[in-house]
Amino acid sequence: MDAAESIAAGTALPQLPPVLLAAQDRLFATRSAIHAFAYRPTDLYPPELHERIGEWLNVDGFEWAHGVYMAMRNADAEASRRLEEAVSSRRLFGFGRRAPAQRASTQPVTDDTPLGRLRTALREIQPDTSLDPLPAAPWLDDLIPEWEILRARPHVAQFHIHPVDTHAVRAVVEARRLFSQDQFDCEAPAVARELGRPDELLLAALLHDIGKGHPGDHSVAGAVIAERVASRAGLPPDEEARLVTAVREHLLLPNVATRRNIADREVIEDTARRAGDANTLRLLYLLAIADACASGPNVWSQWKAQLMRSLYVRVMAVLAADAPDAAMPRPEAIVETLAERFPADVVEAHLAGLDADYLISVPPETIGDHIALIAEAAGGTAVRHDRLGEIDRLTIVTSDKTGIIQSVTGALVGHNASVLGGEAHTRADGTAIQVWHVSDALGVGIDDRRWGRILAAVPAAIEGTFDIEERLAEVRQSYPARPLANVPTIVNVNNTASQEFTVLEIFTADRRGLLYGITKALHEQRIDIHLAKVDTIGPEVVDAFYIRRADGRRIEEPDAVERLERLLVEVIDGLAP
């Protein structure tokens, strides 16, 4: 007798099986802990709460989260099983629910090998038909026994909103879309047609995070596992080599695009060397897009798409035996594009004063917007707010001087605006051009009134008439501190990534006033910022700065490097969340 029959008969409900009793206990305990932190009824279990809930329950937060995901899956599987039984025996009791989607393939399996079954599954699988997107099966155990480590495994990186296995399957679905859908003009369908190997891309998408849960760098561990999978599957040597490289280097293009000067010939040639050949580069490009789209909101954006597309084109030129400069945007083409807006000599003079990274990373129409804003500034400061897709964009042009980034970011944080990403460039005549992608730190959206205050505060901050420290104190007093993600602060001073500049990389948890605190510390140390790249993904931040001392020297002495790294760690960890 099931629960419905018991209710109809007025008898006691049947005892739940042990696996569901355990799931019920864990889910109730988790819900109580969530309510204790939220001070209101809610059933959301975001990754940033995993550790705090573990502390509240006096358990390991990571292992507890894994158990929560498994509990939900066990309950989902049992509910689906009983619903299927009810449908098959025509006992739906008038609720009109449809039978759940079949998890097995609905198409005949023409290749009954484990690889054939996997390829069939990858062509059809959908992550929303079950909480367990790739259920255990003998053929899966034979081909990828390492998959069990990923099953319901929480991500350590908190910008991921799904467990590792679900993220991998969602990456497969996103990879399938790339053959027909283009987002942010990254020309993915054209690249996919050139690759011409959909099964290769789908397998790489499934395995790109297979190294998670193993010691060391997950990309390196994953490459070893991918080689084993390729051997078990009997892949041809060239396909195996591409798969292994794709797993090992799946973060190569997004990391280089958002942290390096992609106009630097050495950067391009090193990226080409690591990719190896044109088809592997195509695979890496498509995989990086699918990975980002499957990770969470705002991980893939128009700004990142532009950077990565520009990087891809330059690296492909190297692999096609052309010089990387062959893929550089031609100034005359930009002049032609903007011919209806500006005289040729105005555009040519603007481009001549900027480095190649600007030409690569900024689309022609946006270059035209910068020229117009510089004319509006007339030697002073001009600011403009618009939207890039779903993200607010703030553009500033002003006369270059030390501390501009500090002033701008201080004005932003003083109005509860967070920097998601952006770049800063300086023209040869001393005109600074900064573009910042901004979100609301309060999570409600920045309305027109607050944007009006921001647009007034930024020029005032640059001129020194807006008291940033006083405003920050007011913000910290008026708004409660946010939970700080469990992300250690790592500062790396790199003198091998560029011959002209020291590259400063900072990995840390996002917190109020982070970019302002970093740039203020650099300004106080008389360190100039030539190029800044900022990337905020959920609660995590990766900032990269191309820097030199005010006298033009790099920071190379071991003691100076150590002092700078130590100083920035102290500054960052001393900031209130």
Secondary structure by P-SEA (a helix, b strand, c coil): ccaaaaaaaccccccccaaaaaaaaaaaaaaaaaaaaaccccccccccaaaaaaaaacccaaaaaaaaaaaaaaaaaaaaaaaaaaaaaccccccccccccccccccccccccaaaaaaaaaaccccccccccccccaaaaacccccccccccccccccccccaaaaaaaaaaaaaacccccccccaaaaaaaaaccaaaaaaaaacccccccccccaaaaaaaaaaaaaaaacccaaaaaaaaaaaaccaaaaaaaaccccccaaaaaaaaaaaccaaaaaaaaaaaaaaaaacccccccaaaaaaaaaaaaaaaaaaaccccccccccaaaaaaaacccccaaaaaaaaaaccaaaaacccaaaaaaaaaaaaaaccbbbbbbbbcccbbbbbbbcccccaaaaaaaaaaaaacbbbccccccccccbbbbbbbbccccccccccaaaaaaaaaaaaaaaaccccaaaaaaaaaaaccccccccbbbbbbbcccccccbbbbbbbcccccaaaaaaaaaaaaacccccbbbbbbcccbbbbbbbcccccccccccaaaaaaaaaaaaaaaaaccc
